[in-house]
Amino acid sequence: MSPNAAVRTLMSGAIDYAGLFPPAGLAMSDAVARYASYRGGRHAWMLGRFIVPAARLEECITAFSALLSAAEGKTAAASPWRLAVIAKPADAGTLAAFNARYASRLVIDTVETPVVRADDPEALAGLGVLAQTYTVFAEVGWATDPAATISALAAVRVRAKIRTGGVTAAEIPDAAAVARFILACRHARVPFKATAGLHHAWRAEYPLTYAPDCPRATMYGFLNLLLASAAAVSGADAAEVEQTLTAGLGTAFEDRGCVLPSGRALPTELLAAARTAAVTSFGSCSFEEPVAELTERGLLWST
């Protein structure tokens, strides 16, 4: 059996693999091997890019080449891997040189940059130059109204990024801040991605790391984020977006679409529009946990 059309639309290519980053914090060789395995697995349709810092690109190609040699070229390089690189405009030369040498195996097509502000025209101009070559996501702080910064990103054709969690409870923004970000992106017609704390399907209390007896906190679910973004595209106000972000398990999915926590139905076509015009992907340090949770909830099938 296959997932229904609504789930497939929401999850297709949605998970950018961030296994190098906390709380997973895998070694490069382990993260590369896992990504290769996921690419060859039955849920590969949900997999997005491999996320890597610019400073570790050479380490990445070394691990990839070792894996390719061990696999005798079979699975690891069926097609070039797409990389999302954490970088700054000053790294442009490094990125270009990497693609010139390795694009047949690993290709950088996306760049994610640190927090940018609307009152930093030099940084914005640098992002605009990068955006002439790559899809660029600039992180936007959530503690204050992000509207001006998101509008400034729109002017240089750069997308936005929000950090929705971390390894401490203090790093998790409240629902009002996330809703404000989503609606500001929608108003400015700026697509975005999210990262951190998004390896669970639905909002609930979870351990913040994989350490034994670690602190717990209420974390967002990736389905909450995807559906809240679709709600915004459909014209939802802040209250409905917040309601969708904070809802627990219960949304109904079918081929024709889904029903939001508010009771309003969204057709599959609108979910597809949201994945293009609003939330394009989310970063997760785990690929296996999202797959497992979707399967447990009857949204994917194990056979």
Residue pairs with C-beta under 8 A, 6 or more apart in sequence:
1 301
1 303
2 8
2 301
3 11
3 294
3 299
3 300
3 301
4 253
4 254
4 255
4 299
5 255
5 256
5 268
6 253
6 254
6 255
6 256
6 257
6 258
6 268
6 271
7 253
7 294
7 299
7 300
8 45
9 268
9 271
9 272
9 275
10 223
10 226
10 227
10 230
10 271
10 275
11 45
11 46
11 226
11 294
12 45
12 46
12 275
13 45
13 46
13 47
13 48
13 281
14 46
14 48
14 222
14 226
14 275
14 281
14 282
15 46
15 47
15 48
15 222
15 281
15 282
15 284
15 287
15 290
16 48
16 49
16 50
16 51
16 84
16 193
16 195
16 281
16 282
16 283
16 284
17 31
17 34
17 35
17 38
17 47
17 48
17 49
17 50
17 51
17 283
17 284
17 287
18 24
18 51
18 195
18 283
18 284
18 285
19 26
19 30
19 31
19 34
19 35
19 285
19 286
19 287
20 26
20 28
20 31
20 51
20 52
20 53
20 56
21 51
21 283
21 285
22 166
22 167
22 209
22 285
23 167
23 208
23 209
23 210
23 211
23 285
24 31
24 210
24 285
24 286
25 285
26 34
28 56
28 59
28 60
28 62
28 63
29 63
29 66
29 67
31 50
31 63
32 50
32 60
32 63
32 64
32 67
33 63
33 67
34 287
35 47
35 50
35 81
35 287
36 67
36 71
36 75
36 76
38 44
38 47
38 287
39 47
39 75
39 76
39 78
39 81
40 75
40 78
43 287
43 291
43 300
46 287
46 290
46 291
47 287
48 82
48 84
48 281
49 81
49 82
49 83
49 84
49 109
49 110
49 281
50 60
50 81
50 82
50 83
50 84
51 83
51 84
51 85
51 86
51 112
51 283
52 60
52 83
52 84
52 85
52 86
53 85
53 86
53 87
54 85
54 86
54 87
54 88
54 91
54 94
54 95
57 83
57 85
57 94
57 98
60 83
60 106
61 98
61 102
61 105
61 106
64 76
64 81
64 105
64 106
65 105
67 76
68 76
68 77
68 105
77 105
80 103
80 104
80 105
80 106
80 107
81 105
81 106
81 107
82 107
82 109
82 110
83 106
83 107
83 108
83 109
83 110
84 108
84 109
84 110
84 111
84 112
84 137
85 91
85 95
85 108
85 110
85 111
85 112
86 111
86 112
86 113
87 94
87 95
87 111
87 112
87 113
88 113
88 114
88 126
89 113
89 123
89 126
89 127
89 129
89 130
90 126
92 129
92 130
92 133
95 108
95 111
95 133
95 134
96 133
98 106
98 108
99 107
99 108
108 134
109 134
109 135
110 134
110 135
110 136
110 137
111 130
111 134
111 135
111 136
111 137
112 136
112 137
112 138
112 139
112 161
112 193
112 195
113 127
113 130
113 136
113 137
113 138
113 139
114 138
114 139
115 138
115 139
115 140
115 141
116 123
116 124
116 127
116 138
116 139
116 140
116 149
116 153
117 123
117 141
117 149
118 124
118 148
118 149
118 151
118 152
124 152
124 153
124 155
124 156
124 158
125 156
127 136
127 138
127 153
127 156
127 158
128 156
128 157
128 158
130 136
130 158
131 156
131 157
131 158
135 159
136 158
136 159
137 158
137 159
137 160
137 161
137 192
137 193
138 153
138 158
138 159
138 160
138 161
139 160
139 161
139 162
139 163
140 146
140 149
140 150
140 153
140 160
140 161
140 162
140 181
141 149
142 162
142 163
142 173
142 177
142 178
142 180
142 181
143 173
143 177
145 180
145 184
146 160
146 180
146 181
146 184
147 184
147 187
147 188
149 160
150 160
150 181
150 184
150 185
150 188
150 190
151 188
153 159
153 160
153 188
153 190
154 188
154 189
154 190
159 190
159 191
159 192
159 193
159 280
160 181
160 185
160 190
160 191
160 192
160 193
161 192
161 193
161 194
161 195
162 173
162 178
162 181
162 192
162 193
162 194
162 195
163 171
163 173
163 194
163 195
163 196
164 172
164 173
164 178
164 194
164 195
164 196
164 197
164 198
164 220
164 225
165 171
165 172
165 196
165 197
165 198
165 219
165 220
166 172
166 196
166 197
166 208
167 208
167 209
168 208
168 215
168 217
169 208
169 215
169 217
171 196
171 197
172 197
172 217
172 218
172 219
172 220
175 242
175 245
175 246
176 238
176 242
178 220
178 225
178 228
178 245
179 228
179 238
179 241
179 242
179 245
180 238
181 192
182 192
182 228
182 229
182 232
182 241
182 278
182 279
183 232
183 238
183 241
185 191
185 192
185 232
185 278
186 232
186 233
186 277
186 278
189 277
191 276
191 277
191 278
191 279
191 280
192 278
192 279
192 280
193 279
193 280
193 281
193 282
193 283
194 225
194 279
194 282
194 283
195 282
195 283
196 283
197 219
197 220
198 219
198 220
198 221
198 222
198 225
198 282
198 283
198 284
199 222
199 284
199 285
199 286
199 289
199 290
200 206
200 219
200 221
200 222
200 289
200 290
200 293
201 221
201 222
201 223
201 249
201 290
201 293
201 294
201 297
201 299
202 221
202 223
202 224
202 247
202 248
202 249
202 293
202 297
203 218
203 219
203 220
203 221
203 224
203 245
203 246
203 247
203 248
204 218
204 219
204 221
204 248
204 249
205 216
205 217
205 218
205 219
206 216
206 217
206 219
207 214
207 215
207 216
208 214
208 215
208 216
208 217
208 219
220 245
222 282
222 284
222 290
223 251
224 244
224 245
224 246
224 247
225 245
225 279
225 282
226 271
226 274
226 275
226 279
226 282
227 244
227 251
227 258
227 260
227 266
228 241
228 242
228 244
228 245
229 274
229 278
229 279
230 266
230 270
230 271
230 273
230 274
230 278
231 240
231 241
231 244
231 260
231 262
231 264
231 266
232 241
232 274
232 278
233 270
233 273
233 274
233 277
233 278
234 264
234 266
234 270
236 244
236 262
236 264
240 260
240 262
240 264
243 260
243 261
243 262
244 260
244 261
244 262
247 261
249 297
250 261
251 258
251 259
251 260
251 261
252 258
252 259
253 299
255 268
256 267
256 268
257 265
257 266
257 267
257 268
257 269
257 270
257 271
258 265
258 266
258 271
259 265
259 266
260 266
284 290
291 300
294 300
295 301
295 302
